[in-house]
């Protein structure tokens, strides 16, 4: 079988959302299938693609012109997509950072409307606050209605898409993303005598990851009178603003910036709790990895968070991404300190249960069934 994957992600060298199609692609290559990944140039230097290429995966680039008004002319003479360029695939998988975003990949909608090649839609993110224009709504509705299969990484994302685009998605599949590593046992929790450490593992993106909310909460008098540290892992366009907020709230002695880290054991062997006040999500890989390491999570009721976490059992879920709601969830976590080890074990068991469902193989099975 020949599979072509088209991802809309750009602006970074890799993203956690890419792990979904990537793990499926490695499984397909191991089984003798051919896989072509058509990605923005930004992703071509990502370390995971070294293994993909080594296993004979084919990497192509789509481009965006510097002058938006000239894009239609560029696509006429140098189209990003054609059946021939993609290697005459049996199936195209659209990996969508968000559903509206996929419609802005130059030349893609024209290609899909003109080709006889079947395609499937993989939605990796959704949010109530997502701005959707009338033209985007029409294009996405067409994609969902004409796709041979639609796959979401959270049931909440699917039900929200039904309302946003007015399309029946009763037959759409829901698969939580794959974890990069499986551990039979949780990573040991730091000792009770150690200083309490919260960690926020996410790209530095204020709009969706909402580190600003976290810092406002921790900058309050209530939290300044408690003993704790916060480690921020990740990189992104909003790093300078996040650093500014740390200074503005007077948290320079409490908050450290650790940069990008891909060794989750190293993160969690010295950290107690994952904190992530997202305004929108799929099912965050960083959350699942923290759970796999045996750490409870404080987060918000967006995406698949409520599908993988239980309030007061394996984490704490704020009703909304606001300082008030997230502050209440943080305070519940603080009051439950004596239960963190127990809750971490529950989180680990849930993450292991999700991993053993082998979502990568299930995604590949859906594509083959098409």
C-alpha positions in Angstrom: 0.0 0.0 0.0 1.2 3.5 -0.8 0.3 6.2 1.8 1.0 9.9 1.5 0.9 12.0 4.6 0.4 15.8 4.3 0.8 17.8 7.5 0.0 21.5 7.8 2.4 22.1 10.8 5.1 24.8 10.3 7.0 27.3 12.4 8.9 24.7 14.4 11.3 21.8 13.8 8.9 19.2 15.3 5.6 19.1 17.3 4.1 16.5 19.6 1.1 16.3 17.3 3.4 14.9 14.5 4.0 11.8 16.6 0.6 10.4 15.6 1.2 10.1 11.9 4.9 9.5 12.4 4.4 6.4 14.6 1.8 5.0 12.2 4.2 5.6 9.3 7.0 3.7 11.0 4.7 0.8 11.6 3.6 0.9 7.9 7.2 0.9 6.7 8.0 -2.0 8.9 5.2 -3.9 7.3 6.4 -3.3 3.8 4.2 -0.3 2.8 5.4 2.8 1.1 5.0 6.1 2.9 5.6 9.6 1.6 5.5 12.6 4.0 4.9 16.0 2.5 5.9 18.5 5.1 6.7 22.2 5.4 10.5 22.8 5.2 10.5 23.8 8.9 10.0 20.2 9.8 12.6 18.7 7.6 15.4 19.1 10.1 13.4 17.4 12.9 15.4 14.5 14.5 12.6 11.9 14.1 12.8 12.2 10.3 16.3 10.6 10.4 14.7 7.3 11.4 11.9 7.8 8.9 14.3 8.3 6.1 16.6 5.4 7.3 13.6 3.1 7.0 13.1 4.3 3.4 10.3 6.8 4.1 10.2 9.5 1.4 10.1 13.2 2.5 8.8 16.0 0.3 8.2 19.7 0.9 5.3 22.0 0.4 6.0 25.7 0.2 4.2 28.9 0.8 5.1 31.9 -1.4 6.2 35.2 0.1 3.4 37.1 -1.6 0.0 35.8 -0.7 -1.7 37.4 -3.7 0.6 35.5 -6.1 0.1 32.1 -4.5 -2.6 31.0 -7.0 -0.2 31.8 -9.9 2.7 29.9 -8.1 0.4 26.9 -7.7 -0.5 26.9 -11.3 3.1 26.6 -12.5 4.7 24.9 -9.5 2.0 23.0 -7.6 2.7 21.7 -4.1 0.6 18.6 -4.7 -0.2 16.2 -7.5 -0.7 12.4 -7.6 2.6 12.1 -9.5 4.5 14.2 -7.0 3.1 12.2 -4.1 4.1 8.9 -5.7 0.7 7.9 -7.0 -0.6 7.0 -3.5 -3.5 4.7 -2.7 -4.5 7.0 0.1 -3.7 10.5 1.4 -3.8 11.2 5.2 -4.3 14.8 6.1 -2.6 15.5 9.5 -4.3 18.6 10.8 -2.9 20.7 13.6 -6.4 22.1 13.5 -9.1 21.6 10.9 -9.2 25.2 9.6 -5.3 25.2 9.3 -5.2 22.4 6.8 -7.2 24.5 4.3 -4.4 27.1 4.2 -1.7 24.8 2.9 -1.2 26.3 -0.6 -2.7 24.2 -3.4 -4.0 21.5 -1.1 -7.8 22.1 -1.4 -7.5 22.4 -5.2 -5.6 19.1 -5.4 -8.1 17.3 -3.1 -11.1 18.6 -5.1 -9.6 17.4 -8.4 -8.0 14.0 -7.5 -9.7 10.6 -7.5 -7.3 9.5 -4.8 -9.1 8.7 -1.5 -8.2 10.7 1.6 -8.7 10.6 5.3 -8.7 13.4 7.9 -6.7 13.2 11.2 -7.7 16.0 13.6 -5.1 16.6 16.3 -6.5 19.8 18.0 -9.7 21.7 18.5 -10.9 24.5 20.8 -14.0 26.5 21.6 -12.1 29.7 20.9 -10.8 28.7 17.5 -11.7 31.4 15.0 -13.3 30.0 11.9 -14.2 32.1 8.9 -17.1 31.3 6.6 -14.8 30.1 3.8 -12.8 27.9 6.3 -16.1 26.4 7.5 -17.2 25.6 4.0 -13.8 24.0 3.1 -13.6 21.9 6.3 -17.2 20.7 5.9 -16.4 19.6 2.4 -13.3 17.8 3.6 -15.2 16.0 6.4 -18.1 15.0 4.1 -15.8 13.7 1.4 -13.1 12.0 3.5 -13.3 8.2 3.6 -12.5 8.3 7.3 -12.2 11.0 10.0 -10.0 10.3 13.0 -9.8 12.5 16.2 -7.5 12.3 19.1 -10.2 13.2 21.6 -14.0 12.6 21.7 -14.4 16.2 22.8 -12.6 17.4 19.7 -15.0 15.4 17.6 -18.2 16.6 19.2 -17.0 20.2 19.0 -16.3 19.7 15.3 -19.8 18.6 14.7 -21.1 21.9 16.1 -18.5 24.0 14.4 -18.9 22.6 10.9 -22.4 21.1 10.9 -21.3 17.7 9.8 -22.4 14.3 11.1 -19.3 12.6 12.5 -21.0 9.6 14.3 -18.7 7.2 12.4 -15.5 9.1 13.0 -12.9 7.2 15.1 -11.3 8.4 18.3 -7.7 7.4 19.0 -5.6 8.9 21.7 -2.0 9.6 20.5 0.8 7.1 20.9 3.4 7.4 23.7 7.1 7.3 22.7 8.1 5.1 25.7 6.3 2.6 28.0 7.3 2.0 31.6 6.1 -1.0 33.6 6.5 1.1 36.8 6.3 4.8 37.5 9.4 6.9 37.9 10.0 7.2 41.7 8.5 10.4 43.1 11.0 12.8 44.7 11.1 12.4 48.5 8.8 14.3 50.8 11.7 16.2 52.2 12.6 17.6 48.8 11.4 20.9 47.6 8.1 20.7 45.7 8.6 21.1 42.0 5.9 21.7 39.4 6.8 21.3 35.7 5.1 22.7 32.7 6.1 20.8 29.5 4.7 22.6 26.4 5.8 24.9 23.6 5.9 28.5 24.7 2.6 29.5 23.1 0.5 31.8 25.2 -2.6 31.6 23.0 -3.2 27.8 23.5 -0.8 26.6 26.2 -1.6 29.6 28.5 1.6 29.8 30.5 0.3 33.4 31.3 -2.5 31.9 33.4 -0.2 29.7 35.3 2.1 32.6 36.2 -0.7 34.8 37.3 -1.9 32.1 39.7 1.6 31.4 41.1 2.2 35.2 41.4 -0.7 35.6 43.8 -0.1 36.2 47.5 -1.4 32.7 48.3 1.3 31.0 46.3 4.1 33.3 47.2 3.6 32.2 50.8 4.1 28.5 49.8 7.4 26.8 49.1 7.7 25.5 45.6 9.6 25.8 42.3 8.3 25.8 38.7 10.3 24.4 35.8 9.2 25.5 32.3 10.3 23.1 29.5 9.9 24.0 25.9 10.6 26.7 23.3 8.5 28.9 21.2 7.6 32.3 19.8 6.3 33.6 23.2 9.4 32.8 25.2 10.3 36.5 25.7 6.8 37.4 26.9 6.8 34.4 29.3 10.1 35.5 30.7 8.8 39.1 31.1 5.8 37.8 33.0 8.1 35.9 35.4 9.8 39.1 36.2 6.6 41.1 36.4 5.1 38.7 39.0 8.4 38.7 40.9 9.0 34.9 40.4 12.6 35.0 39.2 13.8 33.0 42.2 11.0 30.4 41.8 10.8 29.8 38.0 13.5 28.3 35.7 13.5 27.9 32.0 14.9 24.4 31.0 14.5 24.6 27.2 13.4 21.7 25.0 13.8 18.3 26.6 12.9 14.9 25.1 13.9 12.6 27.9 10.8 12.4 30.0 12.5 10.3 32.8 15.0 13.2 33.4 12.1 15.7 33.7 10.0 13.7 36.1 12.6 12.1 38.4 13.0 15.5 40.0 9.5 16.9 39.5 6.3 16.2 41.4 3.3 17.4 39.3 2.6 18.4 35.7 0.8 21.8 35.3 -0.8 22.8 32.0 -3.6 25.4 31.9 -4.4 25.0 28.1 -7.0 27.0 26.3 -7.3 24.2 23.6 -5.9 20.8 23.1 -6.1 17.4 21.4 -4.9 14.9 23.9 -1.5 16.4 24.9 1.4 14.0 24.5 3.2 15.8 27.3 0.4 15.0 29.7 0.3 11.3 28.7 4.1 11.1 29.2 3.9 12.7 32.6 1.2 10.2 33.5 3.3 7.3 32.2 6.1 8.5 34.5 3.6 8.4 37.4 2.9 12.1 37.9 -0.6 13.6 38.5 -1.6 16.5 36.3 -3.3 19.8 36.9 -4.9 20.9 33.7 -8.1 22.3 32.1 -11.3 20.8 30.7 -10.3 21.0 27.1 -9.6 18.3 24.4 -9.1 14.9 25.8 -8.0 15.9 29.3 -11.1 14.6 31.0 -11.0 11.4 28.9 -7.6 10.4 30.3 -7.6 12.1 33.7 -10.0 11.7 36.7 -10.6 14.6 39.0 -9.1 13.8 42.4 -8.0 10.4 41.3 -5.1 11.0 38.8 -5.2 14.7 38.5 -7.2 17.9 38.9 -9.2 19.5 36.1 -10.1 23.2 36.1 -13.5 23.9 34.5 -12.1 26.7 32.4 -8.8 28.2 31.4 -9.1 31.2 33.6 -6.9 32.3 36.6 -9.8 31.7 39.0 -10.7 28.2 37.8 -7.1 27.1 37.3 -6.1 28.6 40.6 -8.8 26.5 42.4 -7.5 23.4 40.7 -3.9 24.2 41.7 -5.1 24.7 45.3 -6.9 21.3 45.3 -3.6 19.8 44.1 -1.7 21.5 46.9 -4.1 20.3 49.6 -3.8 16.7 48.2 0.0 16.6 48.6 -0.1 13.5 50.8 -1.9 11.6 47.9 0.5 12.6 45.1 2.3 9.2 45.0 -1.0 7.3 45.0 -2.5 9.6 42.3 0.7 9.2 40.2 0.3 5.5 40.3 -3.3 5.8 39.0 -2.1 8.2 36.3 0.6 5.7 35.3 -1.9 2.8 35.1 -4.2 4.8 32.8 -1.3 5.9 30.5 -0.2 2.2 30.3 -3.8 1.2 29.4 -3.9 3.8 26.6 -0.5 2.7 25.3 -1.4 -1.0 25.2 -4.3 -0.1 22.9 -1.5 0.5 20.3 -3.1 3.6 18.7 -0.5 3.7 15.9 -1.5 0.2 14.7 -5.2 1.1 15.0 -4.7 4.2 12.8 -2.8 2.1 10.3 -5.6 -0.5 10.4 -8.2 2.3 9.7 -6.2 3.5 6.7 -5.8 0.0 5.3 -9.5 -0.7 5.7 -10.2 2.3 3.4 
